[in-house]
């Protein structure tokens, strides 16, 4: 079984600031890190480190940053498609971290937009029924819908992490087998209060098969047609929350696939939360991810 991650690759530049600036404000900051990033690349790297056969379908530009990204990804046990860079700039993410571990992220989509639907379908030509297609919110509604529709036609399990959010993504719920969102995203899409049960009920009624909702220090909420449950997350020292959600999703999916299951269970969420805690306790994005050895140990416990 393979996971096809259709998403983005970016160069992450991280700055430390005192607080997230308000509209019109100018603040001092210190650049502390440059790392490989992009939600698609992040999730694909973690999946591959979990010994999941992973294909990352994402674009890099034909600039020095694109070459650097490809060199970094070549060190991971995954397949990157297309084989060549596109004639554009490589995407960049500007990450603003505060002293208390909070962050805001600004991401460009030039390379992601340049990746055509034809390129993506060609990269998916070897996918087989039972494989998994994972997307994030980096593409337009039309492209995202076309990819999920194509995946359904090929018998793939569809997983969606709709970040960055677009309200129009709510039209896609009948195409989604597993939706993974944080509390803010769940509220945004369900137009409900902060109660996870209400938000999950709304999303399930709209057509999603399973919902996983991360709640920060309050744990993780899982909702399917058969069960609703909330799982505690381990206490951890917060250094940098960037990439924690990507770590959680990838490890949860890897644990689920380890059982040959199409829906997550309590143990999958617990293992994913433990992996996310490792990322939260480290600075950076790519450099903060658990190693293959750490993930192998975690998935066996």
C-alpha positions in Angstrom: 0.0 0.0 0.0 1.3 3.4 -1.0 0.5 7.0 0.1 0.5 9.6 -2.6 0.9 13.0 -1.1 -0.2 15.7 -3.5 0.8 19.1 -2.1 3.7 21.6 -1.9 7.3 22.0 -1.1 8.6 25.3 0.3 11.7 26.9 1.9 10.8 27.8 5.5 12.4 30.9 6.9 11.7 31.3 10.7 11.9 34.6 12.6 11.5 35.0 16.3 9.4 38.0 17.4 7.9 39.2 20.7 4.3 39.0 19.6 2.2 38.4 16.4 1.9 41.9 14.9 -1.4 43.6 14.4 -2.5 45.2 11.2 -0.2 48.0 10.2 2.4 47.2 12.9 6.2 47.0 12.3 8.1 44.7 14.7 11.7 43.7 15.2 12.6 40.0 14.6 15.6 37.7 14.4 16.0 35.1 11.6 16.9 31.9 13.4 16.5 29.2 10.8 16.0 28.2 7.1 14.6 24.7 6.6 12.8 22.5 4.1 9.0 22.9 4.5 5.6 22.9 2.9 2.8 20.8 4.4 3.0 18.3 1.5 6.7 17.8 1.9 6.4 17.7 5.7 3.8 15.0 5.8 5.5 13.0 3.1 8.8 13.0 4.9 7.3 11.8 8.2 5.3 9.1 6.4 8.5 7.9 4.7 10.3 7.9 8.1 7.5 5.7 9.4 8.5 3.1 6.7 5.4 3.9 4.6 5.9 3.7 0.8 5.5 7.4 -0.1 5.2 9.3 -3.3 5.3 13.1 -3.0 3.7 14.9 -6.0 4.9 18.5 -5.7 6.7 21.2 -7.6 9.9 23.0 -7.1 11.1 26.0 -9.2 14.1 26.1 -11.4 16.1 28.3 -9.0 18.7 27.7 -6.3 16.1 27.1 -3.7 14.4 24.5 -5.8 17.7 22.7 -6.2 18.4 22.9 -2.5 14.9 21.4 -1.7 15.5 18.5 -4.1 18.8 17.7 -2.5 17.2 17.6 0.9 14.4 15.4 -0.2 16.8 13.0 -2.0 18.1 12.1 1.5 14.6 10.7 2.5 13.1 7.3 1.5 10.4 8.7 -0.8 9.8 9.3 -4.5 9.4 12.9 -5.7 7.4 13.6 -8.8 7.6 15.3 -11.3 11.3 14.4 -11.9 12.2 17.9 -13.0 11.7 21.4 -11.6 9.2 23.8 -13.2 10.0 27.1 -14.8 9.0 29.3 -11.8 10.1 30.4 -8.4 10.2 27.9 -5.5 7.6 28.5 -2.9 8.6 30.1 0.4 7.0 30.2 3.9 7.7 33.0 6.3 7.2 31.7 9.8 6.8 34.1 12.7 7.4 32.5 16.1 6.7 34.2 19.5 8.4 33.5 22.8 5.5 31.4 24.0 5.7 29.0 21.1 2.8 30.4 19.0 3.3 31.1 15.3 1.8 32.6 12.2 2.8 31.5 8.7 2.8 33.2 5.3 3.2 30.9 2.3 3.5 31.5 -1.4 1.9 29.2 -3.9 3.7 30.0 -7.2 5.2 26.5 -7.7 2.1 24.8 -6.4 -0.1 26.7 -8.8 2.2 25.8 -11.7 1.8 22.1 -11.1 -0.9 21.1 -13.6 -3.7 18.6 -13.2 -2.2 16.6 -16.1 1.2 16.4 -14.2 -0.6 15.2 -11.1 -2.7 12.6 -13.0 0.5 11.3 -14.7 2.2 10.9 -11.3 -0.9 9.0 -10.1 -0.9 6.6 -13.1 0.6 3.8 -11.0 -1.8 4.2 -8.1 -3.8 1.1 -7.3 -7.1 0.5 -5.5 -6.5 0.6 -1.8 -3.7 3.2 -1.9 -4.1 6.5 -0.2 -4.3 10.0 -1.6 -3.5 12.8 0.9 -4.0 16.5 0.1 -3.7 19.8 2.0 -5.2 23.2 1.2 -2.5 24.4 -1.2 -4.5 24.3 -4.4 -7.6 25.9 -5.8 -11.0 24.4 -5.1 -11.2 23.3 -8.7 -7.9 21.5 -8.7 -8.4 20.0 -5.3 -11.8 18.7 -6.3 -10.5 17.2 -9.6 -7.7 15.4 -7.8 -10.0 13.9 -5.2 -12.5 12.9 -7.9 -9.7 11.2 -9.9 -8.6 9.4 -6.7 -12.1 8.1 -6.0 -12.4 6.9 -9.6 -9.2 4.9 -9.0 -10.4 3.4 -5.7 -8.0 5.4 -3.5 -8.7 6.3 0.2 -8.9 10.1 0.3 -7.5 12.1 3.2 -7.8 15.9 3.5 -6.0 18.3 5.7 -7.6 21.6 4.5 -4.9 24.0 5.5 -4.6 26.8 4.5 -8.4 27.0 4.8 -10.8 28.1 2.0 -14.5 28.3 2.8 -15.2 26.7 -0.6 -13.5 23.5 0.6 -16.7 22.6 2.4 -18.1 21.6 -1.0 -15.6 18.7 -1.0 -16.9 16.8 2.1 -18.6 14.0 0.1 -15.3 13.2 -1.6 -13.4 12.8 1.7 -12.9 9.6 3.7 -10.8 11.1 6.5 -10.8 14.8 7.3 -8.0 16.1 9.7 -8.5 19.6 11.1 -7.5 21.6 14.2 -10.1 23.2 16.5 -10.0 26.6 14.6 -10.5 24.9 11.2 -13.3 22.8 12.5 -15.1 25.9 13.8 -14.5 27.7 10.6 -16.0 24.9 8.4 -18.9 24.0 10.7 -19.9 27.5 11.9 -20.4 26.1 15.4 -19.1 26.8 18.9 -15.9 25.4 20.2 -17.6 22.1 21.1 -15.8 19.4 19.1 -18.8 17.1 19.2 -21.1 19.6 17.5 -18.4 20.5 14.9 -17.8 16.8 14.2 -21.5 16.1 13.9 -21.9 18.9 11.3 -18.9 17.6 9.2 -20.1 14.0 9.3 -23.6 15.1 8.3 -22.1 17.0 5.4 -20.6 13.9 3.9 -17.2 13.3 5.5 -16.7 9.6 6.6 -14.4 10.2 9.5 -13.2 13.4 11.3 -10.0 13.8 13.4 -9.9 17.1 15.3 -6.7 18.2 17.2 -7.5 20.3 20.3 -4.1 21.4 21.4 -3.4 20.7 25.1 -7.0 19.3 25.4 -6.2 16.3 23.2 -7.7 14.9 20.0 -11.3 14.2 19.1 -12.2 11.3 16.7 -15.7 11.1 15.1 -16.9 8.4 12.8 -20.4 7.0 12.1 -19.7 4.3 14.6 -18.0 6.1 17.5 -17.0 9.5 19.1 -14.1 9.6 21.5 -11.6 12.1 22.9 -7.9 11.2 23.6 -5.6 13.0 25.9 -2.2 14.3 24.6 1.0 14.0 26.5 2.3 17.0 28.4 5.4 18.5 26.7 7.6 21.5 26.9 6.6 23.9 24.0 9.5 25.2 22.0 8.0 25.6 18.5 4.6 24.3 17.3 5.5 24.6 13.6 5.1 21.2 11.9 3.4 19.6 14.9 0.1 19.1 13.0 1.9 17.6 10.0 3.8 15.2 12.3 0.5 14.2 14.0 -1.3 13.5 10.8 1.4 11.5 9.1 2.1 9.3 12.2 -1.7 8.7 12.7 -2.0 7.7 9.1 1.1 5.4 9.3 -0.3 3.8 12.5 -3.6 3.3 10.8 -2.1 1.7 7.7 0.0 -0.5 9.9 -3.3 -2.1 10.9 -4.6 -2.2 7.3 -7.4 0.0 8.5 -9.4 2.7 6.7 -10.3 4.6 9.9 -8.1 5.6 12.9 -8.5 4.3 16.4 -7.5 5.4 19.8 -4.0 3.9 19.7 -3.3 5.6 16.4 -4.2 9.0 17.9 -2.0 8.3 21.0 1.0 7.4 18.9 0.5 10.4 16.7 0.2 12.7 19.7 3.5 11.3 21.1 5.2 12.0 17.8 3.8 15.6 17.7 5.1 16.2 21.2 8.6 15.4 20.0 8.3 18.0 17.2 6.8 20.6 19.6 9.8 20.2 21.9 12.3 21.2 19.2 13.0 24.3 17.2 12.5 24.5 13.4 10.4 22.5 11.0 12.2 19.8 9.1 15.0 19.7 11.7 12.4 19.2 14.5 10.8 16.1 13.0 11.3 12.7 14.8 13.9 10.5 13.2 13.1 7.1 11.5 14.5 5.4 14.6 12.3 7.4 17.0 9.3 6.7 14.9 10.0 3.0 14.6 10.2 2.7 18.4 7.1 4.8 18.9 5.0 2.7 16.4 6.0 -0.5 18.0 5.0 0.5 21.5 
